[in-house]
Amino acid sequence: MPANLPELFQQSAEKFGNRPAFFSKDETKNYKPTTFKEVYDLGLNLAEALIDLGVQARENVALIADNRLEWIVSDYGILIAGAADVPRGTDVTDSEIVYILNHCEAKVVFLENDKVLEKFQKNRSQFEFAKTIVIMDKKSTATGVLKLDELLSKGKDLRDKGSKKAEERMKGIKPDDLFTIIYTSGTTGMPKGVMLMHSNMLHQTSSILSNMIQIRSEERMLSILPVWHVFERVFEYLAIAAGCATYYTNVRDLRDDMKKAKPTFMASAPRLWESIYNGIYTRISDPKQTPAIRRGLFKLAYFFSKHFNASVRFLKGNQVDYTGRNPIASLFLGVYHLVIAILTAPLYFLLDLIVLSKIREATGGELKASVSGGGALQKHVDAFFNDIGINVLEGYGMTETSPVISVRTFKHLVQGSVGVITPGSEVQLRDDSGKVLAHMDANQKLIAGKFGLRGVIHLRGPQVMKGYYKNPETTAKVIKDGWMDTGDIGMFNFKKTLTITGRAKDTVVLLGGENVEPVPIENKLTESPYIFQVMVIGQDQKNLGAIVIPDFEKLGEWAKENGISETDKQKLIENPKVIDFYKKEIKALNNVKTGFKSFEQVTPFFLITKQFEVGDEMTNLHKMKRHLITEKYKDKIASLYAAE
């Protein structure tokens, strides 16, 4: 096993040599490969140039860019030079870029292009340490800065003349040295710098590859999530370790690139699958796009697929069990599901070939699985894709845990859970007083406690961060005696996998003392085609309320059908008929029959026109910054409850 990440890069270059490692698009949007050896050589060249530039071992180097080949080359170079990179996306805000660059004390800053340079220059007077700027884009016309290509040429010249400083620097990298500091977008306050060590990431690459999701060198990965975030980054390193190719794409080109790359694996956020799911149903439901016969065939195909796969899951032991069924009930259910599987199999396989396989073609036709993380996947979306033959391996983790704590595997693909715990790790569930309710190790062995009990998830394992950069007080609050307090609420279900039930910090406490998890309610409400986004509110109030953003395309269609000609969004949401319509929509989805207790039901609400957006009300992984949204709409919230 390699001792550090540069050694991993070196071993992969030696093992996989001229195999394609990364595919990036040229000006004609055609994919061009770069081999494992080429990427490693470019990394060595850059490292030589950075060392010559004065970059010291264990120094921090900032890297502000999105997914592209130059990102991974820069990453290689910085790490080989023994430094730690501090990555961020090009959507970084002015306040974030100033805070991060000053806090991490980066003297050298890599910027993707002239547009990001413009943002940097606007705030330049506020930077205390940043002196050397490197522009990655070959098209840059900027002056007074270094160009990545120039550094690569300089490093190559130094190596051609016999310099081995990069290799020497590699040898001095220790497992507990930092390879990165990732500033979390966070939902509260200024971002915190998460310090991750080489040993953290090496645990992830070795444990996931060897014991969880076996990835072969023939696989093809599609990279779409922000590469500066640890979730996408671990997949890039997994691909490097496995010897498989990574294709860079973006949301705009995703559909075309899936057909070109024909990916077999990809990391994804729940929002992507929700978008694809909504797109499929919008197309199928539109008589102009889908004739009645095809709509009927789809419904029939999905009916048989849903029932066949549900029965197969039960028979394989992969149907989630939250309560602990008794053996007699399981026996009868087993017989029932065996009969259903036998009866539905012929039509399922036929209709899968005729109908569902065509839907899978939209992903390139060879997608074995997508690992979904960064948030909870809605149940109906999760079920839909698994039922039509696209395995969704939902995982759970956080930046502070490098990131994977648990993930579904092909063997334990239990919907309603986030899978099994990573090797070498332990998870405890604790109550508010710190009492351990359940304790499980990576072998799915319950060391203490019981299944089915909910508690705050605490993790101990080799993936836990070193701490928050320059923030020992906050580090001490979340890591005590080697255990990391995730702030998430979960339970060990009776299939010995982990289920996330809410977020301790998201919990809404009502005036009567009831604790309510808002996420399940929000997920249910967004099943309405007329609700685009929603945030549940009600802290210290008598009952729950909500901020609702309509899907204005669907609302517009409804308005026309109901004699409302108003097109101005603000005036539309103020229309009494529209408000009454949303009241009925909320009540239809959020009630006792749909599984919500009386205090879990939303009563007051208000509509707004502005969507929650990344970089403003949402983090890069589409998590709502609840404190910010609450503050932003505090007057409306106060008026809402005052009228109660």
VOMARPA-922382 format. One line per field, with one value per residue (C-alpha): residue number from 1; z, x, y. Coordinates in steps of 0.1 Angstrom, whole numbers, plus 2048, in hexadecimal, padded with zeros to 3 digits. Each point is the difference from the previous one (the first is absolute). Example, Ala and Ser with C-alpha at 12.3 -4.5 7.8 and 13.67 -1.06 7.14 Angstrom:
<rs>
i [1, 2]
Z [84E, 7F9]
X [87B, 80E]
Y [7D3, 822]
</rs>
This chain:
<rs>
i [1, 2, 3, 4, 5, 6, 7, 8, 9, 10, 11, 12, 13, 14, 15, 16, 17, 18, 19, 20, 21, 22, 23, 24, 25, 26, 27, 28, 29, 30, 31, 32, 33, 34, 35, 36, 37, 38, 39, 40, 41, 42, 43, 44, 45, 46, 47, 48, 49, 50, 51, 52, 53, 54, 55, 56, 57, 58, 59, 60, 61, 62, 63, 64, 65, 66, 67, 68, 69, 70, 71, 72, 73, 74, 75, 76, 77, 78, 79, 80, 81, 82, 83, 84, 85, 86, 87, 88, 89, 90, 91, 92, 93, 94, 95, 96, 97, 98, 99, 100, 101, 102, 103, 104, 105, 106, 107, 108, 109, 110, 111, 112, 113, 114, 115, 116, 117, 118, 119, 120, 121, 122, 123, 124, 125, 126, 127, 128, 129, 130, 131, 132, 133, 134, 135, 136, 137, 138, 139, 140, 141, 142, 143, 144, 145, 146, 147, 148, 149, 150, 151, 152, 153, 154, 155, 156, 157, 158, 159, 160, 161, 162, 163, 164, 165, 166, 167, 168, 169, 170, 171, 172, 173, 174, 175, 176, 177, 178, 179, 180, 181, 182, 183, 184, 185, 186, 187, 188, 189, 190, 191, 192, 193, 194, 195, 196, 197, 198, 199, 200, 201, 202, 203, 204, 205, 206, 207, 208, 209, 210, 211, 212, 213, 214, 215, 216, 217, 218, 219, 220, 221, 222, 223, 224, 225, 226, 227, 228, 229, 230, 231, 232, 233, 234, 235, 236, 237, 238, 239, 240, 241, 242, 243, 244, 245, 246, 247, 248, 249, 250, 251, 252, 253, 254, 255, 256, 257, 258, 259, 260, 261, 262, 263, 264, 265, 266, 267, 268, 269, 270, 271, 272, 273, 274, 275, 276, 277, 278, 279, 280, 281, 282, 283, 284, 285, 286, 287, 288, 289, 290, 291, 292, 293, 294, 295, 296, 297, 298, 299, 300, 301, 302, 303, 304, 305, 306, 307, 308, 309, 310, 311, 312, 313, 314, 315, 316, 317, 318, 319, 320, 321, 322, 323, 324, 325, 326, 327, 328, 329, 330, 331, 332, 333, 334, 335, 336, 337, 338, 339, 340, 341, 342, 343, 344, 345, 346, 347, 348, 349, 350, 351, 352, 353, 354, 355, 356, 357, 358, 359, 360, 361, 362, 363, 364, 365, 366, 367, 368, 369, 370, 371, 372, 373, 374, 375, 376, 377, 378, 379, 380, 381, 382, 383, 384, 385, 386, 387, 388, 389, 390, 391, 392, 393, 394, 395, 396, 397, 398, 399, 400, 401, 402, 403, 404, 405, 406, 407, 408, 409, 410, 411, 412, 413, 414, 415, 416, 417, 418, 419, 420, 421, 422, 423, 424, 425, 426, 427, 428, 429, 430, 431, 432, 433, 434, 435, 436, 437, 438, 439, 440, 441, 442, 443, 444, 445, 446, 447, 448, 449, 450, 451, 452, 453, 454, 455, 456, 457, 458, 459, 460, 461, 462, 463, 464, 465, 466, 467, 468, 469, 470, 471, 472, 473, 474, 475, 476, 477, 478, 479, 480, 481, 482, 483, 484, 485, 486, 487, 488, 489, 490, 491, 492, 493, 494, 495, 496, 497, 498, 499, 500, 501, 502, 503, 504, 505, 506, 507, 508, 509, 510, 511, 512, 513, 514, 515, 516, 517, 518, 519, 520, 521, 522, 523, 524, 525, 526, 527, 528, 529, 530, 531, 532, 533, 534, 535, 536, 537, 538, 539, 540, 541, 542, 543, 544, 545, 546, 547, 548, 549, 550, 551, 552, 553, 554, 555, 556, 557, 558, 559, 560, 561, 562, 563, 564, 565, 566, 567, 568, 569, 570, 571, 572, 573, 574, 575, 576, 577, 578, 579, 580, 581, 582, 583, 584, 585, 586, 587, 588, 589, 590, 591, 592, 593, 594, 595, 596, 597, 598, 599, 600, 601, 602, 603, 604, 605, 606, 607, 608, 609, 610, 611, 612, 613, 614, 615, 616, 617, 618, 619, 620, 621, 622, 623, 624, 625, 626, 627, 628, 629, 630, 631, 632, 633, 634, 635, 636, 637, 638, 639, 640, 641, 642, 643, 644]
Z [800, 7F8, 81D, 7F1, 7E2, 7E9, 805, 7F5, 7E1, 7F9, 804, 7E9, 7E6, 802, 7FF, 7E7, 7EB, 7DF, 80A, 7FE, 823, 7F8, 7E2, 7FB, 7E3, 7E5, 7EF, 7EB, 820, 7F6, 81C, 7FF, 818, 817, 80C, 823, 7F8, 7EF, 81E, 818, 7EB, 7FF, 825, 805, 7E8, 813, 822, 7F4, 7F5, 821, 815, 7EA, 806, 826, 80A, 820, 80D, 815, 7F2, 7F4, 7DC, 7F5, 7E2, 7F3, 7E2, 7F4, 7F1, 7E4, 7F8, 80C, 822, 805, 7F2, 818, 81C, 7F7, 7FF, 821, 813, 7F0, 80C, 823, 804, 808, 7E8, 80B, 7E4, 7F9, 7E2, 7E9, 80F, 820, 80E, 807, 825, 7FE, 7EA, 817, 820, 7F2, 7F0, 81F, 818, 7EF, 7F9, 7DC, 7EF, 7DE, 7F1, 7E2, 7EE, 7E4, 7E7, 7FB, 80F, 821, 7FE, 7FD, 820, 811, 7F4, 80D, 823, 7FD, 819, 81B, 7FA, 81A, 7F2, 7DC, 7EA, 7E3, 7E8, 7E8, 7E4, 7F4, 7E0, 7E1, 7F0, 81C, 7F4, 823, 807, 81F, 80A, 7FA, 7E8, 808, 7DE, 808, 821, 7F0, 7E6, 81B, 815, 7E2, 7F8, 824, 7FF, 7DF, 810, 81A, 81D, 817, 81A, 7FA, 807, 81F, 80D, 7FB, 816, 81D, 800, 81F, 803, 819, 7EB, 7F1, 7DB, 800, 814, 7F5, 80C, 804, 7F1, 821, 80A, 81D, 802, 7ED, 7F0, 815, 7F2, 802, 802, 7EE, 802, 7E6, 816, 800, 7DA, 7FD, 818, 7E9, 7E0, 80E, 815, 7E5, 7E4, 813, 816, 7F4, 7DB, 7EB, 7E4, 7E3, 7E8, 7E4, 811, 7F3, 81A, 7F8, 814, 805, 824, 80C, 800, 81D, 816, 811, 7F3, 7DB, 809, 810, 7E0, 7EC, 817, 7FF, 7DA, 802, 818, 7EB, 7DF, 7F0, 7EC, 80B, 7E8, 809, 7F9, 80C, 805, 7DE, 7EC, 817, 7E8, 7E2, 815, 80F, 7DC, 7F7, 81F, 807, 825, 817, 821, 80B, 820, 802, 817, 806, 7ED, 7DF, 803, 80A, 7E1, 7EA, 810, 7FB, 7DC, 7F9, 80F, 7EF, 7DF, 806, 80D, 7E2, 7E4, 7E7, 808, 809, 7EE, 815, 7F7, 80B, 820, 808, 7F8, 818, 81C, 7FA, 7FF, 81F, 812, 7F9, 806, 822, 80D, 7F2, 80E, 822, 802, 7F6, 81A, 81B, 7F5, 800, 823, 7F3, 80A, 81D, 821, 81B, 819, 801, 7EF, 812, 7ED, 7F9, 7F0, 7EB, 7F5, 7F4, 7EF, 7F0, 7F1, 7F4, 7EF, 7F0, 7F0, 7F5, 7F1, 7EC, 7F3, 7F6, 7F2, 7DC, 7FA, 814, 7EA, 7E0, 809, 80E, 7DD, 7ED, 817, 81E, 7ED, 7EA, 81F, 80B, 7DE, 80A, 819, 7E5, 805, 815, 822, 81B, 81D, 80C, 823, 80D, 81D, 80E, 80B, 804, 7E1, 7FF, 804, 7E0, 7EB, 811, 7F9, 7DC, 7F5, 812, 7F2, 7DC, 802, 80A, 821, 818, 81B, 819, 817, 81F, 80B, 805, 7F7, 823, 7FA, 7DE, 7F9, 800, 821, 7F0, 7DE, 7F0, 7EE, 7E5, 81A, 819, 7EA, 81A, 7F7, 81E, 80C, 7F8, 801, 814, 814, 7F0, 80B, 81F, 80C, 81D, 804, 820, 804, 81F, 811, 80B, 821, 7EE, 809, 7E5, 7F2, 7E6, 7F5, 7E0, 7F0, 7DB, 801, 806, 823, 81B, 81C, 818, 800, 7E9, 7DD, 7F8, 819, 7F4, 80B, 7F6, 7EA, 80D, 7EC, 809, 7E3, 7EA, 7EA, 81B, 7FA, 812, 80B, 7F5, 7F5, 81B, 813, 81D, 813, 7E6, 7F9, 825, 7FF, 7E4, 807, 824, 809, 7DB, 7F9, 7E6, 807, 7DE, 80B, 7EC, 80E, 7F6, 809, 7F9, 7EF, 803, 7E0, 812, 7EA, 80A, 7FA, 802, 810, 803, 80A, 824, 7F6, 7E9, 81A, 805, 825, 803, 81D, 80F, 801, 7E2, 7EB, 7DB, 7E4, 7E3, 7E4, 7FD, 7FE, 7E6, 7EB, 801, 7F7, 7E2, 7F1, 7F5, 7DC, 80A, 81C, 7F4, 822, 824, 822, 820, 81C, 822, 81A, 822, 7EF, 808, 7DE, 7E1, 7E3, 7DE, 7E6, 7DE, 7DE, 7E4, 7E0, 7EB, 7E0, 80F, 814, 7DF, 7F0, 81E, 800, 7DB, 805, 81E, 7EF, 80F, 7E5, 817, 7F4, 819, 819, 81E, 7F8, 7F8, 823, 810, 7EE, 81A, 7E9, 7FD, 826, 806, 7E6, 812, 821, 7F2, 7F0, 821, 813, 7E7, 804, 825, 815, 817, 7E3, 7F0, 822, 811, 824, 807, 80B, 7E1, 7E9, 7F0, 804, 7F9, 7E2, 7E7, 7DC, 7F2, 7DC, 805, 7FF, 81A, 7ED, 805, 80D, 811, 813, 7F8, 803, 7E2, 808, 800, 825, 80D, 816, 818, 816, 7E3, 7F1, 821, 804, 7DD, 804, 825, 7FB, 7EA, 81A, 81C, 7ED, 7F7, 824, 80D, 7E9, 810]
X [800, 80E, 80B, 7F1, 7EC, 81D, 80C, 7DD, 803, 822, 7F5, 7E2, 817, 817, 7E4, 7E8, 819, 7F0, 7DC, 7EA, 7FC, 7EC, 7EB, 7FB, 7EE, 811, 7F1, 7E9, 7F3, 811, 811, 826, 812, 81E, 811, 80A, 825, 7FA, 7EC, 81B, 81C, 7ED, 7FC, 826, 807, 7E9, 80E, 824, 7F5, 7ED, 81E, 816, 7E7, 805, 7E2, 80A, 7F5, 7E0, 7F8, 7DC, 7F9, 7DE, 7EF, 7E0, 7F2, 7E5, 802, 81A, 821, 815, 7F0, 80D, 822, 802, 7F5, 81B, 81B, 7F7, 7FE, 820, 811, 7F6, 7E8, 7DB, 7E7, 7E2, 7E6, 7E1, 7E8, 7FE, 7DF, 812, 7F2, 814, 7FE, 80A, 81E, 80D, 7FA, 80E, 820, 808, 7F8, 814, 81D, 804, 81D, 7FA, 7DD, 7F5, 7E2, 7ED, 7FC, 7FE, 7DD, 80C, 81E, 7E9, 7EF, 822, 80C, 7E1, 808, 826, 805, 7F2, 818, 81B, 815, 7F6, 81D, 804, 7E3, 800, 7E5, 7F6, 7ED, 815, 7EA, 808, 80B, 809, 822, 814, 7F8, 80F, 7F1, 7FC, 80F, 81F, 805, 7FC, 81B, 817, 7FC, 807, 820, 80B, 7F9, 812, 81E, 7FF, 7ED, 7F0, 7F2, 7DC, 809, 813, 7E3, 7E9, 815, 7FC, 7DA, 7F3, 7DE, 7F3, 80B, 7E3, 7F8, 7E4, 7EC, 7DC, 7EC, 7DD, 7E4, 7EE, 7DD, 80C, 819, 821, 80E, 816, 821, 7FE, 823, 802, 820, 80F, 7F7, 7DB, 7FD, 816, 7E7, 7E4, 810, 80B, 7E1, 7E6, 813, 808, 7E2, 7E2, 7FD, 817, 80B, 814, 818, 7E7, 7E6, 7F9, 7F8, 7ED, 80A, 7E5, 800, 816, 823, 80B, 7E8, 80D, 7E3, 80A, 824, 800, 7F1, 81C, 819, 7ED, 802, 826, 805, 7EA, 810, 7DF, 7F8, 7EE, 7EC, 7FB, 7DD, 7E8, 7DB, 7FB, 811, 7F6, 7E7, 818, 81E, 7EE, 7FB, 824, 811, 7E7, 80A, 7FE, 803, 7FB, 7FD, 7E1, 7EB, 7DB, 7F6, 80E, 7EA, 7E2, 805, 803, 7E2, 7EB, 80C, 7F5, 7DD, 7FB, 808, 7EA, 7E3, 800, 7E9, 813, 821, 7F3, 7E2, 7E6, 80C, 823, 7F4, 7EB, 81E, 816, 7E7, 7FC, 826, 806, 7E3, 810, 823, 7F7, 7EF, 81A, 81D, 7EF, 7FB, 824, 80D, 7EC, 80C, 824, 7FC, 804, 7DE, 805, 7F1, 7FC, 7EC, 80E, 7E7, 7FA, 80C, 7DC, 7F6, 821, 7F8, 7DD, 80D, 81C, 7E7, 7EB, 81D, 80C, 7DE, 800, 823, 7F6, 7E0, 80E, 821, 7F6, 7EF, 81A, 81D, 7EC, 7F5, 823, 80E, 7E6, 7FB, 818, 820, 7F8, 800, 821, 80E, 7FE, 81C, 815, 7F2, 81D, 7FB, 805, 7FA, 801, 80B, 7EA, 80B, 800, 7DC, 7E2, 7F2, 7DA, 7F0, 7EC, 81E, 816, 7E6, 7FA, 824, 808, 7E0, 807, 823, 817, 810, 801, 819, 7F7, 81C, 805, 81C, 80E, 81E, 80E, 800, 812, 7E2, 7F2, 7F1, 7EA, 7F3, 7E9, 812, 7F3, 7FE, 7EE, 7EB, 7E6, 7E9, 7F7, 823, 822, 811, 81C, 81B, 822, 81C, 814, 7E4, 7E7, 7DF, 7EE, 7DD, 7FD, 7E3, 801, 811, 81C, 7F3, 809, 7E0, 811, 824, 809, 821, 809, 7F8, 7DB, 804, 7EB, 819, 7E6, 7DD, 7E3, 7F4, 7E5, 80A, 806, 81D, 81B, 81A, 824, 81C, 823, 816, 81F, 7EC, 7F9, 810, 81E, 7EB, 7F5, 81D, 809, 7E1, 808, 7E1, 7E7, 815, 7FD, 7DA, 7FC, 81C, 802, 814, 805, 7DA, 7F2, 7DE, 7F0, 7E1, 7EA, 7E5, 7FF, 7F8, 80C, 7E4, 7FA, 813, 820, 803, 7FF, 7E1, 801, 7E1, 808, 819, 804, 809, 7E2, 7E7, 7E3, 7F5, 7DD, 7F2, 7F0, 822, 7FA, 820, 7F9, 818, 7F8, 811, 7E6, 7E4, 813, 807, 7DB, 7F4, 818, 7EF, 7E6, 807, 7F5, 81A, 824, 810, 7F4, 80F, 7ED, 801, 7F1, 81C, 7F0, 7DE, 7DF, 800, 815, 800, 811, 811, 7F5, 80E, 7E8, 809, 7F5, 7FE, 7E7, 7EE, 7FC, 7EF, 7E9, 7F8, 7F6, 7EA, 7EF, 7F9, 81D, 812, 819, 825, 812, 80F, 7FC, 7DC, 7F9, 80B, 7EB, 7E0, 7E8, 7F8, 824, 806, 7E1, 80D, 822, 7EE, 7EE, 820, 812, 7E4, 7FD, 824, 806, 7E6, 7FA, 7F9, 822, 811, 803, 7F4, 7EB, 81D, 814, 7E6, 806, 7E5, 80B, 816, 809, 80B, 81F, 80C, 826, 80F, 819, 821, 823, 818, 7E3, 7E6, 80F, 822, 811, 7EF, 7DE, 7FB, 7EC, 811, 7E3, 80E, 805, 7DE, 7EF, 813, 7F8, 7DB, 7FD, 7E7, 7E9, 803, 7F7, 7E2, 7F5, 7FF, 7F2, 7E1, 7FB]
Y [800, 823, 816, 81F, 80C, 809, 7DC, 7F5, 816, 7F1, 7DC, 805, 810, 7E2, 7E7, 80F, 815, 807, 7F9, 81F, 810, 81F, 80B, 825, 812, 814, 81F, 7E9, 7EF, 7DF, 7ED, 7FD, 7E8, 806, 7E1, 7F7, 805, 822, 80D, 7F4, 810, 821, 7FE, 7FB, 81D, 817, 7F5, 807, 823, 807, 7F5, 817, 81B, 7FC, 7EB, 7EF, 7DD, 802, 823, 808, 807, 80D, 7F0, 812, 7EE, 7E8, 7DD, 7FF, 7EE, 81D, 7FC, 7DD, 809, 81D, 7E9, 7E7, 81B, 810, 7DF, 7F2, 820, 7F6, 81D, 7FF, 80E, 816, 7FB, 814, 803, 81E, 80A, 80A, 821, 81F, 7FB, 7DC, 805, 81C, 7EB, 7DF, 80E, 814, 7E5, 7E5, 818, 7F4, 813, 7EE, 800, 7EC, 810, 7F0, 81D, 826, 801, 7F2, 817, 81E, 7F5, 7FC, 822, 811, 7F5, 801, 81C, 7EA, 7E2, 7FE, 7E3, 7F8, 80D, 7E7, 7F9, 7E3, 800, 7DE, 808, 800, 81B, 819, 823, 80B, 811, 802, 7DC, 7DE, 7E7, 7DB, 7F7, 815, 7EF, 7DD, 809, 80E, 7E1, 7E9, 814, 7FC, 7DA, 7FD, 80F, 7E5, 810, 7E7, 818, 7F5, 7DB, 80A, 815, 7E2, 7EA, 819, 800, 7EF, 7EE, 81A, 81E, 814, 7FB, 819, 81A, 801, 81E, 7F3, 816, 7F9, 80A, 816, 81C, 803, 7E0, 7EA, 7F1, 7DA, 7F1, 7DF, 7EA, 7EA, 7E2, 80B, 7FE, 7E1, 7EE, 80A, 7F5, 7DE, 7F8, 809, 7EF, 7E0, 7FB, 814, 80A, 7EC, 817, 7F0, 811, 7FC, 817, 823, 81B, 820, 81F, 819, 80B, 81C, 7F1, 816, 7EE, 7E0, 7EA, 805, 801, 7DD, 7F3, 80F, 7EF, 7DF, 801, 807, 7E3, 7E8, 80B, 80A, 81F, 820, 815, 825, 80E, 81B, 803, 811, 7E4, 7E3, 7EF, 801, 7F6, 7E2, 7F3, 807, 7F3, 7E3, 802, 7E1, 813, 824, 814, 815, 816, 7F9, 81F, 7F1, 7E1, 814, 815, 7E2, 7F0, 81F, 802, 7DC, 805, 822, 7F0, 7E1, 815, 818, 7F3, 815, 7ED, 7DE, 7EF, 7EF, 7DD, 807, 810, 7E1, 7EA, 814, 7FD, 7DB, 7FB, 813, 7EE, 7DE, 80D, 80E, 7E1, 7E8, 813, 805, 7DA, 7F9, 819, 7EE, 7DE, 80C, 80E, 824, 80E, 819, 7F6, 81B, 7EC, 7DD, 7E8, 7DF, 7E0, 7F4, 821, 7FF, 7DC, 809, 820, 7EB, 7E8, 81E, 811, 7E0, 7FB, 825, 7FD, 7E1, 80F, 822, 7F4, 7F8, 821, 813, 7F3, 806, 824, 808, 7F7, 814, 81E, 804, 7F8, 81F, 816, 7F2, 808, 825, 7FA, 7EF, 7DE, 7F2, 811, 7E6, 817, 824, 807, 81B, 816, 823, 7FE, 7EA, 7F0, 802, 7DD, 801, 80A, 7E6, 7E5, 80A, 7FE, 7E0, 7F1, 809, 7F0, 81D, 7F7, 81E, 7F9, 81B, 809, 816, 815, 823, 814, 7FA, 7DB, 800, 7FB, 7DC, 7F3, 7E6, 7F6, 7E7, 7E4, 7E9, 7E4, 816, 817, 808, 81D, 815, 7FE, 80F, 7DE, 7F0, 811, 803, 7E8, 80A, 817, 7FE, 813, 808, 80E, 816, 812, 825, 7F7, 7ED, 7DD, 7E6, 7F1, 7EA, 7F9, 7EE, 7F7, 7FD, 7DB, 809, 7F2, 812, 804, 810, 80C, 7F7, 803, 819, 81B, 823, 815, 819, 7EF, 800, 7F2, 7F2, 7F6, 807, 817, 81A, 822, 80D, 81E, 822, 817, 819, 7F8, 7E8, 80C, 7F4, 7E1, 7F7, 804, 7E7, 7E7, 7F2, 7E2, 7F8, 800, 818, 80F, 802, 813, 7E7, 7EA, 7DC, 7DC, 7DD, 7EE, 7DB, 7FA, 80C, 81E, 825, 816, 826, 80E, 825, 81A, 80A, 824, 802, 7F5, 817, 803, 80B, 815, 7E0, 7EF, 7EA, 7F8, 7FF, 7F6, 817, 7EC, 7E4, 81A, 814, 7E1, 7F7, 823, 802, 7E1, 819, 80B, 823, 803, 806, 806, 803, 806, 7F7, 81A, 803, 802, 809, 804, 7ED, 7EF, 7FA, 818, 800, 817, 7F3, 807, 7F5, 7EF, 81D, 7ED, 7E7, 81C, 814, 7E2, 7FC, 825, 800, 7E1, 812, 821, 814, 815, 810, 7FB, 815, 7E8, 816, 808, 7DB, 7F4, 81B, 7F3, 7F2, 7E3, 7F7, 802, 7EA, 7E7, 7FD, 7FC, 7E2, 7F2, 802, 7F0, 7E4, 7F6, 808, 7EF, 7E2, 7E9, 808, 7F8, 821, 807, 81E, 815, 7F6, 811, 821, 81A, 824, 805, 81B, 7FF, 812, 804, 7FD, 7DD, 7F5, 801, 7F2, 81A, 813, 7EC, 7DE, 7EE, 7F1, 7DF, 810, 800, 81D, 81A, 801, 81B, 817, 7F9, 806, 821, 80A, 7FB, 808, 81C, 7EA, 7E4, 817, 80D, 7DD, 7F5, 821, 7FA, 7DE]
</rs>
